[in-house]
Amino acid sequence: MVFILGVNFPERNLVKKSLESFFGIGHLTSSRLLARFHIHPTCKVGELGNKQVLDITAALSDMRIENDLRRQILDNIKRLKETGTYRGRRHALGLPVRGQNTRSQIKNATKFNRIERRI
Amino acid sequence: MVSSFCWSCLTRLPTASPRAMLPPTLTAQRVAAFHTSGTLLASPLKKKANPQSSGPGYRSKQGVKLKKKKHVERARPPPVGERRALRKRIVLSNPNALEVADMQDISADNMVDSRLRGTILGLPVPMLDQLRAVQAFKPKQGWSIFRRPGTVTRRETLELGRLIDGISDKPEDKGKVVKRIITGPKGTGKTVHLLQAMSMAFTKEWVVVTVPECQDLVLANTSYAPLSDENPHLYVQNQAIAALLSRTVTANKNVLYKLKVSREHSALKSPVKPGTTLEDLANLGIQDPATAWPVFQALWTELTATSPASGFEKDFTPRPPMLVAVDGLAHWMKDTKYRSAKFEFIHAHDLVFVQHFLSLLQPGKNQQSALPNGGLLLYATSASNNPSVYSLDVALQRVAARQEGVDPSSPDYPAPVAYSNPDQRVLAALDSPKSSIPTEGTLELQKISGVSREEARGLMEYFARSGLLRQQITEEWVNEKWTLAGGGVIGELEKLGRRLTVSA
């Protein structure tokens, strides 16, 4: 088991998949991270050197991921509401924000668009 | 407006109702006796629409219906490495095939015997482990249909045999270096040609270094790292180099354990004691892949050493010639799948491993040939797993033109098409001028095509004697198969030979 940013990953996992398990890291960000530290894409977590693990953790802790990113998204929505923008109002009403029609098919908007959005 | 009256006959009275006008029988049929409702007239197929089941209404709250996933019990995946082992498995013997009675094994004597042209020479059983170690056999080759592995002695094989024999034994050919790129259509036996070279080199006790699949080094499947802080644009693949060392040591154990180190190796972490064998030296890199590259460099310096450094004279023995065999060259002529720190693709020539083997094609430096103790460089292209690299095509045409004596400054010298933007590094890698050292040959291009009819006949007889082919082998029949096989393409001949034929 290897700790990356406080999360314990089994050694047989791919490094790339493990990085992508963090909220806010997808394919491109993880590929760039791997390239930055010269880790090949099929590398397993167990094959990482100590220095590489520390490097990755250091790089991840500088990035806005996980709860920081979630908080940022919520803050953005809240700011829209507080400044009284149309987008903020639509979020609060649970309606589509980007000018979609509301005659039908707004299930996702009613599900997701909240002020206190669950992420 | 059209009136309901018929103007042509004014017999109809305006007071008469239309019902009364209809014939009585027709009316009786339409109206059932006691039923006044329309239920009978309604179609039985049409169902009543239920307003509740047509989905939620406009903006009505309804939760997302999620189906509970059923937990499916899956079989356990096979253990790690099992599928790969099955895929890469090489079967060299088939106990159901007949033993061919008078089949000779390849040896120092018969590899130059031109009377054996067209016969099958077996690979000696003790050598099979060595050949397996250097991965000379490929999984898709048809070794598993015969009793024991053997190869056809064709014209190119005999020529190769004479070459290897000359470099090993003849004093006038001592230290001769032959550099060849082997090309040819699919199934013509390029890889088997390399295998034959390896088997001959093993019989002559050469040191054999092979790269069985160039693609493995560029697919980004092994670890890589920048070589050093001074050379941030060169990359070293420690695992791959450790694997190369391991292949070399396993295959050449009986040569390497006799040779001792001949100089200091300052690049290594711990100083090597005088009297260390080259086998032990190489094992350092296998045990600790982090040091694989310096160890490989040290091993290469030792193998190419012509004289000992001062203080090491006691244990020095002359080094044997070397065979370097590389298969699938085109993969080394383009960008790899590795990424640099700036997220750009790394060119294959920036990998030190690749750079080392490609630099051997150039004339040697410091008044020494690329292999000072003589030897053979055989770099084969592949036709089945071949990325299309335009620059390589041009570079190979140039090699062929130089071989035919076309001067690089002449207008006949092949040039890339305008605006094709060829890779200059590829052109430069194969653009090897004539060496100033007399023993070092220039880079040649050897094109392998189909076997001759006599050789095809020998091969077909071998199939028949192994019990795979129930057919009278006649001149006419062989000629037919030779033509069907695209002019003796040996891979196609094999397909024809192993096909089940039932005689009526």
Interface residues (C-beta under 8 A of the other chain):
Chain A: R12 S31 R32 L34 A35 R36 F37 H38 I39 H40 P41 T42 C43 E47 R103 S104 I106 K107 T110 K111
Chain B: Y58 R59 K61 V64 V80 A220 N221 T222 S223 Y224 A225 P226 Y235 K337 Y338 R339 S340 A341 K342 F343
